[in-house]
Amino acid sequence: MAQYQTRPAIDKLDPVWARIRREAEDIVRREPELAAFIYSTVLHHDTVEAAIAYRLAGQIDHPTLSGELIRQAYADALEDVPAIGEAFRADTWRRPIAIPPPVV
């Protein structure tokens, strides 16, 4: 219930993150087998920055440099340079959600 009460505030403060969350919620409804992935990578996070840092850390996780350490480095960088988050949003907003088929 709290989710519905906070949605208007999220929509106004961060329309990019609100759109991503709406699309993620729609995927969960349409494709329940993807729910765990969508929750862990999108819906579990409070901001677009946290979601991107989580996903990147998971992708470049390595035995010599843990994903958690990578995620924390992103969090520190985002705190020091807020423009990184703005760049995430700008890139996400411009990029189409669906990837077009290859030209044959």
N, C-alpha and C positions, 0 to 999 in steps of 0.2 A: 504494500500500500504506500509506503514512503516513496517508492520509486516514482509513482504517478504524481505525488506532491512536489517532487524536486525537478521533474522533467521540464516544466516551463523555464525554470531558472537555468538549467543546463542549456536548453535551446537558445536562450538569449545570450548567455555568457560565452558559449563555445559551440556555434552551430556546426562546425566540422565534426567535433566529437559527438554531438547529438545525432548527426546523420549516420556516422559510423555505428553508433550503438543501435539506432533504429534498424539499420540494415542487418546487423548481427542478430538482433532479436527476431527479425523476420526469417533469417536463415535457420535459427533454432526451431521456429514453428514449422517451417517447411521441410527441414532436413534434420530430424531429431538425432540421427546417428552422428551428426557433427556437433552436437550440443557441448560435449566435454571440451572439444578443441576450441569452439567459439567462446565458451565461458572462460577458459584459462587464458586465451590470448586477447580477448576484447572485454567481455562483460565483467570480468573480475577486477578490472582496473578503473581507477577514478579519472584518469586523464589520458589523452592521446599520447602524451610523452611516456607515461608509464607503460602503456600497452606496446608502443614501439620498442622501448628499451627492453622489455621482457622478451619480445619476439626476436630481436637482434641478438640478445645475450644467449638465447636458446640455440640460435643458428650457428653462432661462432664459439660456443662452449668448447673447451678443450681441456684435457687432463692437466696441462701446465698453466692454464688460466681459466678458472671456473666461470661459468655463466653468471653466478651471483656477483663475482667481482666485476665482471663486465657490466652487469646491470647497475651496480653501484657507481661505477665510473661514469656511465651515462647520466645517472641521477645527479651526480656532482656537477657534471658539465652543464646540465640543464639548469641547475640552480645558479651557477656562475654566469651562464650566457643564455638568458631567456629567449633570445632570438632564435636559438636552435628549435625550440618548440613552435615558434611562428613559421619557421621554414618547413617543419614537418607538416603543419596545417596547409601551407601554401602548396606544397607538393601534392598532398593528398587531395586537395580541392581541385587542382588542375587535372589530375590523373583520372582517366575513366575507370570506373569500377570493373566493367567487363573488358576482358582482353579480346581484341578482335581476332578473328581467325587469320592464319597466315595467308598471304597472297600466293596463289599457285600459278 
